[in-house]
């Protein structure tokens, strides 16, 4: 079970603690996966022109399974991804665009044929867009050209394929995009709380759609054309009536007092099922992003880079020129010898853990095996996190312009401090 939740919040000047945001979007992401051995990797990619080996043309961009045409220039991105694949489950770019992906089930089975994964489209959307709407357009264009399909898991025994849904957000607007094969529908969100989980959520309010969406539904016998078109009713499996997105209820109850800490607490809530830590499923990574509408204030993205947010530290990242890369939170690269790239795929499972992940595993073992020591460890972890939250709040409250040099090493230093603390 997975969920991604965001809130669009409007604040009158002078109201409450968040008065520095005239209007802001808080986006949280959480993903749970089968296969607890799979490490999550953080990837920072800088912006720049993309030139081919001949110095004039750009080359194809190789994704998880297939390649797509490259574009002349890509934007800087920060993404959280399963270590074996190219794409991302969630991430942000230098323009304040955030995208989160959800694997969903639909009436039409997802293709097992290798094409683009939903997670590939997250990364491509972030690399190629400066607004949420641009990202939506990028994703649906690539979906039309290349389709979606292939194994979502690092598993040689069976293929786990899914359709995809997305939350696409920037400082001004937000979109929910849901796809079935190459067909899609999207809704523009302007206020309130919205959640995407394993089920289709769009109904009759559709602001953009594939030009052949309705005729395709009619050709399959799923819609007569006489009733009002309801995307979820038309494309959902007949037995898909399970409750979804428990975190949404928590957010709606606290809608007038949402803070970054509120979002973090919701992601850590195991009682509601938002945070999962069982023998079969694990919350593999979490992100909270703050996107101020005031363009003079920086967007701040809090990444864990480690599983189980209740035992992880949310660390702040800000896009600036010359931001310092963080190899200690990036999984090792195996190049063409990676079992995920060779066919037949996944014949081996290499150790993809990065240094931060290994340190976190040590901390988890202490917390689980030694109650007193584990409690002290957790208290210190939360203290470190709180220091970061307070520093970022002070930065956003300041009227002084951001000095890029002061935050270029921010995330690197946070990861380094966390690792040293664990050791």
N, C-alpha and C positions, 0 to 999 in steps of 0.2 A: 504494500500500500504506500502511496506517495502523495505528496501535496505541495503545491506552491501557492502562496497567499500574498496578496498585496492590498494595501489600503491607500486610497487617494484621500488626503486630508486637507481641508481648507481651514485656515486659522485667521481670525480677524486681528489686525495689528493690536498689540498690547495684551492679548489674551494668553494667559497661562505661560508655562515654561517654554513652550515651543514657539514663542512669538517671533523668533528669528526666521522662521519659515512662513512666508506669506501663503504659500501652498507647497506641499511636499508629497512625495510618494514614498511609502515604505514598502519595500519588496522583500519577502523572505522566501527562501527556498529550502526544501528538504527532500531527500530522496532515499528510499530504502530498496535494497537489492538482495536477491539471492546470491550466495557466493561470498562468504565473509572473508575469504582470503584476498579478494580483489582490493588493492590499494587505490585511494583517490589521489590524484595528482593536481597540483596547482600550476598553471602555466601563464606566464606573462609574455606577451608578444608585442614588441614595439611597432609603432606606425612607420610607414615608409613606402617608397616606390618599389615596385616588384618588377625586376628585369630578368629576362631570360638569359641563357648561357651565351646567346649571340650578341647580347648587349643592346638589342633593340626591341625584341618581343618578349612578353612575359610568358612563362611556361604554364602548363597545367598545374592545378592545385590538387595534390593527392589527398583524398579524405580517408575514411576508415577502409572502405572497400573499393571505391572507384575514384576516378579523377574528374574534375570539372575545370572549365576554362578559368584561368586566373584573371584578375582585374589589375589595372595599372597601379592602383594604390590601395593599401589596406590601413585600417585604423588600429590603434593600440588596444589590446584587450587583456582582461584578467579573467580566467575561466577556472572552473572546478570540474574535473572530468575523471571517469574511470581510467586508470592508468594505461589500459591496453589499447584504447581507441584514440582517434584523432579529434573527435568533436568534444562537446561539453554538455553537461547536464544543466549548468547555469553559469552566468557570468555577466560581465559588464564591459563597456568600452569607454574610451576617453571622452566621448560626447554625452555621457550619462545615459546611454541606452543599456537596458538590462533585459535579458531574456532567460526564461526558465522553461525547460522541456518536461513533458509528462508523457509516459507511455500509456496508451489507452486501448481499450477493447471496443470494437465496433461490430456491426452486423456483417460487414465484409471482412473476412480474415486478412490480416496483413501479409504482404508478400514475403516469402523466404528468399527469393532471388536477391542477390546482393546489389544494392543501389545505395542511395544516401540514407543514413540513419537520421532519425529526428535530432540526435545530438550533433551530427555533422552540420545540420541546418542552423542550429543555435550558433555555432562558431562562425559559420559563413555569414549569418545575419549580423553578428557583432562586428566582424572584420569589414563589412561592406556598407554600413549604414551610419548616418549621423542623427537619425530620428527613429522613433518607434514605427512610424508608418513606412519609412524607407526599409526598415528591417522586415516588416511584413511583406512588402513587395518583393524583396530579395528572396525570401523563403519560398513564397508561392511560385515565383518564376523558376527557381531551381527545381522545385517539386514537379512542375509541369514538364520541365525538360528531362529530368533524370529519374523521377519517381523516388519512392522510399521502399526500403526492404533490407533484409539481412538479419543476422543474429545479433541480438542486443546483449548477449552474455558471452563471456569467454569460455565457451562450452563446446567441446568437440562431440559430445554425446547426442545433443539435440539442438534444434534451432528454436529460439524464443524470439518471435517477431511481433511487432506491435505497430499500431497506428500512433499518431503523435498529436499532442496539444501543446500550446505555448502561451505563456504570458509574456507580452512584449511591452516594455514600459520605458518612457523617458521623463524628463522633468515637466513636460506639458500634457502628455496624454498617455493612455494605456489601451492595449488591444488584447483580446482573447482570440486566439486562432486555433481552430480544431480541424484536423485533416483526416480523410479516409481515402487511402490511395492518393491519387493526384487531385482529388476533389476536396474542397475546403469551404469553410465559412468563418467569418470574423465579426466580432462585436467591439465597438469602441466604448471604452469605459471612461466616465468623467467624474464619478464620485463613488463613495462607499467602499465596501469590502468585497473582494472577489477571490474566488478560489478555483483552482483547477486540480483535478485528481484523476483517478483511473477511468472515470466515466465521462461521456460527452455532457456538456453543460449548456451549450447554446440552444435556445428554443426558437421563438418567433422573431426576436429582435436581432436582425442580421444587417450589418452596415456595409459588408463587402462579401462577395462570394465568387466561386468559380463560375464562369459563364454557362457551363453545362451542368451545374450541380442538380438543378431541379429536373431537367430532362433525363439525366442519368438515373435519378431516384425513380422516376416514372417508368423508365425502360426496365428496371429491375422488379417492378411491381410493388415497390415500397411506399409509393405515394400516388394517389389517384389524380392529383391536380385540382381536385374539387375542394378539399379542406385546406385550412390555413397551413402553410408549410412550417413545420416544427423540426428543426435540424436534429435535435436529440431524439425525438420520437421516431423519426424516419430512419436514422442510421445506427441507433443503439440496438444491441442484442435484446431479444424479447424478455429475457430473464434478468436484465441489468437494472435492479431496483435497490441496490444496497446503499446504505447511508454513506456519505462522503464528506471529507473536509471538516473534521471536528474542530480544527483550529479557527475556522470561520466564526463559529459561535462565540469563542473566547474573545476574538477581536471585536465583534459587534457589541458585546457586553461592555467593552472598555473603549468604545469608539471615541469618546471625548477626551481620553487621557492616554493616547497611544504614544509610547516613546520607543527608542531603540531597545531599552531593557525589556519593555513589554513584549516586543517581537522575539527577543532571545528567550524569554521565559516560556513563551508559547512553543517555540521549537524544542525546548527541553522537557515538555510536558509528556511524561510517559503514561500517566493515568488516562489521558484522553486518546492515546494512540498516535499522537503526532510524532513523538519520538519513539523509535522502536529499537529494542536490543534483545533479540531472542536467538534461539539456535538456528532459525531459518532466515531471519531478516535482520537487517541492521541499517540504521540511518547512517549513510556513508559520508555525508558532508552537509554543511549548512552555510547559508549566506544571509546577511541582512544588509540592504542598501538604503542609504538616505540620499534622496535626490532633491535638493532645494530648487525651487523655481527661480530664486534670486541667483542669477548667473555669476555674480561675484563671489558666491560661496561655493566651495568645492563639493562634489559628490563624494561620499565616503562609503566604502564597501567593507563590511566585516566578514572575513572568511575564516572558517575553522581549519580546513585542510586535513582534518582528521575525523574519524567516525564518532558517533554518539555525542551530540552537542551537550548533553548533560555532564560529560566528562571532557569537554574540549574548551579551548579558549577562542573567543571571537576576536580576531586581530584586524585592525584597521588598515585599509589600503586606499591611497589617493593617487590618481593619475597626474603625473608631472613629467616634464622632459627629463631625461637621464635618470628615470627611476631605476633603482638598483634591483637587479634580478635576484631571485631567491632559489638557488639550486637545491638547498636543503629541504625544500617543499615540493620538488619536482622528481618524479620517478625516473629511474635510469632508462636510457634510450638503447634499444637493441638493433635499430636500423633494419636493414633488409633481412637480418637473421631472426627478427621477432616472429615467434610462432603465430601471432595474429596476422602477419603479412604474408606468410608462406602458405601455399596450398598443398595438401589439405590443411585447414587452419586448426589452431589450438591443440596441436599434438603434444605440446608441453606447456607448463605454466611457470615461467621464470619468476624469480623474486622481484617484484616491482616496487617494493617498499622504499620510500625515501627516508632520509634521516629523521625528519620530524615525525613521520608515521611510526618509525621504530621506537622513538623516545616516548611517544604517546602510548604504544603498546605496553611499555614498561610501566608507565604511570597507571594504566588501567589494571594491570596485574596487581600492583600495590593496593589500589583502592578496593579491589575485590577480595584480596587475601588477608589484609591487615586493617581492621576497622579503624583503630586509633590513628595509625600512620596515614591511612587513606583519607581520613577526615581532615587531617592537617594539610595533606597534599592538596585536596580539593579546595580548602579555604584559601590557601596561597594562590592557587590557580585563579580563583574568582577575584582575589585582590589584584592580581596582575591585569585581569580583564577590566576591572573597574577603573584602574588607573588609565587605561587606554580610552575607555568611554568618556571619562571626565576630561581628558586632554582634548579629545575631538569635540566635545561640547564647548569647551573654552575656545577652540579654534573657530568654530562656527559662530560663536557669539561675538567674536572680535570684529571691530570695524576696520582693522588693518588688513591690507591685501595679503594674500597667502604668499609666503616666501617658498618657492619650490625647493630650494636647497634644504629647508628644514624638514621636508617630508619625503625627500627622494629615497632615504634609507629607512623610512618608517616601518614598512612591512618586514623588510629584511631584519631590522633590529628586533622586532616583536618575535619573529620566528627564532632568531638566535637566542634571545633571552629565554624563551620557552624551553628550548632544547637544553640550555645550560642549567636551567632550574631543575628539569627532570633528572639530569645527570648528578 
